[in-house]
Amino acid sequence: MIVLGRIVAPFGVQGWVKIHPFGDDPASWRKMSYWWLSRDDTAPDAQWKQYTLNACRVHGKGLVAALAEIPDRNAAEAIDGYYIAAPREALPATAEGEYYWGDLVGLAVDNEAGEALGTVSGLLSTGAHDVLQVQDGEGEDATERLIPFVAAYVLDVDLAARRIRVSWEKDW
């Protein structure tokens, strides 16, 4: 499953929910007939429950949505905090140079000198741009690098080779 966002609050009394999206184009989610919800964003695919999307619209910096299985505010309160995901094949296709966050997590990151900087452990949305969280090592010796996901620093993303090449020094 590709995690798309998180339900952050009920919205109104008719079962609508407010959603904090993880990504740039949450309005494209309207193209999907179904969303999958789980309390745990790392749950195996079989533990995600399918919901039917009735309506979805942009609201401020996020979305509000109505799901067929959520008829009222009480039901919406029961799924507050749940994550929203979809199988990769259910998602709208990405344009050239666009990626789903879930496609980037786990990729190795190297700099221009060929030095290994670590592995993408997650992404952050800062408002201005997304930021790669790159984990190098484990335990007390681990280093986390925060690399802006912008063309000035991210030179190449190769999903097939599971690598990202960046303009970033190892000691930054």
C-alpha positions as a Markdown table, in Angstrom:
| # | Residue | x | y | z |
|---|---|---|---|---|
| 1 | Met | 0.0 | 0.0 | 0.0 |
| 2 | Ile | 1.1 | 3.6 | -0.7 |
| 3 | Val | 0.1 | 5.8 | 2.2 |
| 4 | Leu | -1.5 | 9.0 | 0.9 |
| 5 | Gly | -2.5 | 10.9 | 4.0 |
| 6 | Arg | -4.2 | 10.8 | 7.4 |
| 7 | Ile | -7.6 | 11.6 | 8.7 |
| 8 | Val | -7.2 | 14.4 | 11.2 |
| 9 | Ala | -10.8 | 15.2 | 12.4 |
| 10 | Pro | -14.5 | 14.7 | 11.7 |
| 11 | Phe | -16.0 | 17.4 | 9.5 |
| 12 | Gly | -19.6 | 18.4 | 10.0 |
| 13 | Val | -22.4 | 16.0 | 11.1 |
| 14 | Gln | -22.9 | 13.9 | 8.0 |
| 15 | Gly | -19.8 | 11.7 | 8.3 |
| 16 | Trp | -17.3 | 13.8 | 6.4 |
| 17 | Val | -13.7 | 13.7 | 7.5 |
| 18 | Lys | -10.8 | 16.2 | 7.3 |
| 19 | Ile | -7.6 | 14.8 | 5.7 |
| 20 | His | -4.0 | 15.9 | 5.9 |
| 21 | Pro | -2.5 | 14.7 | 2.6 |
| 22 | Phe | 1.1 | 13.5 | 2.2 |
| 23 | Gly | 2.0 | 14.9 | -1.3 |
| 24 | Asp | 1.4 | 17.6 | -3.8 |
| 25 | Asp | -1.8 | 16.6 | -5.7 |
| 26 | Pro | -4.4 | 15.3 | -3.3 |
| 27 | Ala | -7.2 | 16.4 | -5.6 |
| 28 | Ser | -6.3 | 13.6 | -7.9 |
| 29 | Trp | -7.5 | 11.1 | -5.3 |
| 30 | Arg | -11.0 | 11.8 | -6.5 |
| 31 | Lys | -10.3 | 9.6 | -9.5 |
| 32 | Met | -10.1 | 6.6 | -7.2 |
| 33 | Ser | -13.4 | 4.8 | -6.4 |
| 34 | Tyr | -12.0 | 3.3 | -3.2 |
| 35 | Trp | -9.7 | 4.3 | -0.4 |
| 36 | Trp | -8.1 | 1.9 | 2.1 |
| 37 | Leu | -7.9 | 2.8 | 5.8 |
| 38 | Ser | -5.8 | 1.5 | 8.7 |
| 39 | Arg | -4.9 | 2.7 | 12.2 |
| 40 | Asp | -1.3 | 1.6 | 11.4 |
| 41 | Asp | 0.5 | 3.1 | 8.4 |
| 42 | Thr | 2.9 | 0.1 | 8.3 |
| 43 | Ala | 0.2 | -2.6 | 8.5 |
| 44 | Pro | 0.4 | -5.4 | 5.9 |
| 45 | Asp | -1.9 | -5.0 | 2.9 |
| 46 | Ala | -4.4 | -7.5 | 4.2 |
| 47 | Gln | -5.1 | -5.4 | 7.3 |
| 48 | Trp | -6.2 | -2.3 | 5.3 |
| 49 | Lys | -10.0 | -2.0 | 5.0 |
| 50 | Gln | -11.5 | -0.8 | 1.7 |
| 51 | Tyr | -14.0 | 2.1 | 1.8 |
| 52 | Thr | -16.1 | 3.6 | -1.0 |
| 53 | Leu | -15.4 | 7.2 | -1.9 |
| 54 | Asn | -18.7 | 9.2 | -2.2 |
| 55 | Ala | -17.2 | 12.7 | -2.5 |
| 56 | Cys | -13.9 | 14.5 | -2.0 |
| 57 | Arg | -13.0 | 18.2 | -2.3 |
| 58 | Val | -10.1 | 20.5 | -1.5 |
| 59 | His | -10.6 | 22.4 | 1.8 |
| 60 | Gly | -7.9 | 24.8 | 2.8 |
| 61 | Lys | -4.5 | 23.0 | 2.8 |
| 62 | Gly | -6.1 | 19.6 | 2.9 |
| 63 | Leu | -9.1 | 17.7 | 1.8 |
| 64 | Val | -12.6 | 16.8 | 3.1 |
| 65 | Ala | -14.2 | 13.5 | 2.1 |
| 66 | Ala | -17.3 | 11.4 | 2.5 |
| 67 | Leu | -17.1 | 7.6 | 2.6 |
| 68 | Ala | -20.1 | 5.5 | 2.0 |
| 69 | Glu | -19.4 | 3.3 | 5.1 |
| 70 | Ile | -19.2 | 6.4 | 7.4 |
| 71 | Pro | -22.8 | 7.7 | 7.7 |
| 72 | Asp | -22.5 | 10.2 | 10.5 |
| 73 | Arg | -20.2 | 12.2 | 12.9 |
| 74 | Asn | -19.9 | 9.3 | 15.4 |
| 75 | Ala | -18.6 | 7.0 | 12.7 |
| 76 | Ala | -16.2 | 9.8 | 11.5 |
| 77 | Glu | -14.9 | 10.2 | 15.0 |
| 78 | Ala | -14.2 | 6.4 | 15.2 |
| 79 | Ile | -11.8 | 6.7 | 12.3 |
| 80 | Asp | -10.0 | 9.9 | 13.4 |
| 81 | Gly | -6.3 | 9.3 | 13.1 |
| 82 | Tyr | -6.5 | 6.5 | 10.5 |
| 83 | Tyr | -4.2 | 6.5 | 7.6 |
| 84 | Ile | -5.4 | 6.5 | 4.0 |
| 85 | Ala | -3.7 | 4.4 | 1.4 |
| 86 | Ala | -4.2 | 2.7 | -1.9 |
| 87 | Pro | -2.5 | -0.2 | -3.8 |
| 88 | Arg | 0.1 | 1.2 | -6.3 |
| 89 | Glu | -2.0 | 0.0 | -9.3 |
| 90 | Ala | -5.1 | 2.0 | -8.1 |
| 91 | Leu | -3.2 | 5.3 | -8.0 |
| 92 | Pro | -3.3 | 7.8 | -10.8 |
| 93 | Ala | -0.2 | 7.6 | -13.0 |
| 94 | Thr | 2.6 | 10.1 | -12.2 |
| 95 | Ala | 4.0 | 12.5 | -14.7 |
| 96 | Glu | 7.7 | 12.6 | -15.7 |
| 97 | Gly | 9.7 | 13.6 | -12.7 |
| 98 | Glu | 6.9 | 13.0 | -10.2 |
| 99 | Tyr | 6.9 | 10.3 | -7.6 |
| 100 | Tyr | 4.8 | 9.0 | -4.8 |
| 101 | Trp | 6.4 | 9.2 | -1.4 |
| 102 | Gly | 6.0 | 5.5 | -1.0 |
| 103 | Asp | 8.1 | 4.9 | -4.1 |
| 104 | Leu | 11.0 | 6.8 | -2.6 |
| 105 | Val | 11.1 | 5.3 | 0.9 |
| 106 | Gly | 13.8 | 2.6 | 1.0 |
| 107 | Leu | 15.8 | 4.0 | -1.9 |
| 108 | Ala | 19.6 | 4.3 | -1.5 |
| 109 | Val | 21.0 | 7.8 | -1.6 |
| 110 | Asp | 24.4 | 8.6 | -3.1 |
| 111 | Asn | 26.1 | 11.9 | -3.8 |
| 112 | Glu | 28.0 | 13.0 | -6.9 |
| 113 | Ala | 31.2 | 11.6 | -5.6 |
| 114 | Gly | 29.6 | 8.2 | -5.3 |
| 115 | Glu | 29.6 | 8.2 | -1.5 |
| 116 | Ala | 26.7 | 6.4 | 0.1 |
| 117 | Leu | 24.6 | 8.8 | 2.3 |
| 118 | Gly | 22.1 | 6.3 | 3.5 |
| 119 | Thr | 18.5 | 5.2 | 2.8 |
| 120 | Val | 15.3 | 7.2 | 2.5 |
| 121 | Ser | 13.4 | 6.5 | 5.7 |
| 122 | Gly | 10.6 | 9.0 | 5.1 |
| 123 | Leu | 9.7 | 12.4 | 3.7 |
| 124 | Leu | 8.6 | 15.7 | 5.3 |
| 125 | Ser | 6.3 | 18.3 | 3.8 |
| 126 | Thr | 7.5 | 21.7 | 4.9 |
| 127 | Gly | 5.1 | 23.8 | 2.9 |
| 128 | Ala | 7.8 | 25.2 | 0.6 |
| 129 | His | 8.9 | 21.8 | -0.6 |
| 130 | Asp | 9.3 | 18.2 | 0.5 |
| 131 | Val | 12.4 | 17.0 | 2.3 |
| 132 | Leu | 14.0 | 13.5 | 2.1 |
| 133 | Gln | 14.8 | 12.0 | 5.5 |
| 134 | Val | 17.9 | 9.9 | 4.8 |
| 135 | Gln | 19.1 | 7.5 | 7.5 |
| 136 | Asp | 22.7 | 6.4 | 7.6 |
| 137 | Gly | 23.5 | 3.6 | 10.1 |
| 138 | Glu | 21.6 | 2.3 | 13.1 |
| 139 | Gly | 21.4 | 2.8 | 16.8 |
| 140 | Glu | 23.5 | 5.5 | 18.5 |
| 141 | Asp | 25.8 | 5.8 | 15.5 |
| 142 | Ala | 23.0 | 6.6 | 13.1 |
| 143 | Thr | 23.0 | 9.9 | 11.2 |
| 144 | Glu | 19.9 | 11.5 | 9.7 |
| 145 | Arg | 20.3 | 13.9 | 6.8 |
| 146 | Leu | 17.5 | 16.1 | 5.7 |
| 147 | Ile | 17.8 | 16.8 | 2.0 |
| 148 | Pro | 15.4 | 19.2 | 0.2 |
| 149 | Phe | 13.6 | 17.3 | -2.6 |
| 150 | Val | 14.2 | 20.0 | -5.2 |
| 151 | Ala | 16.1 | 19.9 | -8.5 |
| 152 | Ala | 19.0 | 21.9 | -7.1 |
| 153 | Tyr | 19.9 | 18.9 | -4.8 |
| 154 | Val | 18.2 | 15.9 | -6.3 |
| 155 | Leu | 19.9 | 15.2 | -9.5 |
| 156 | Asp | 18.4 | 11.8 | -10.5 |
| 157 | Val | 15.8 | 9.3 | -9.2 |
| 158 | Asp | 16.2 | 5.8 | -10.6 |
| 159 | Leu | 13.3 | 3.7 | -9.3 |
| 160 | Ala | 14.4 | 0.7 | -11.3 |
| 161 | Ala | 17.9 | 0.8 | -9.7 |
| 162 | Arg | 16.4 | 1.9 | -6.3 |
| 163 | Arg | 18.8 | 4.9 | -6.1 |
| 164 | Ile | 18.7 | 8.6 | -5.8 |
| 165 | Arg | 21.7 | 10.7 | -6.7 |
| 166 | Val | 22.0 | 14.1 | -4.9 |
| 167 | Ser | 24.3 | 17.1 | -4.8 |
| 168 | Trp | 25.0 | 16.8 | -1.1 |
| 169 | Glu | 28.2 | 16.3 | 0.8 |
| 170 | Lys | 28.6 | 13.5 | 3.3 |
| 171 | Asp | 29.7 | 15.9 | 6.1 |
| 172 | Trp | 26.8 | 18.4 | 5.7 |
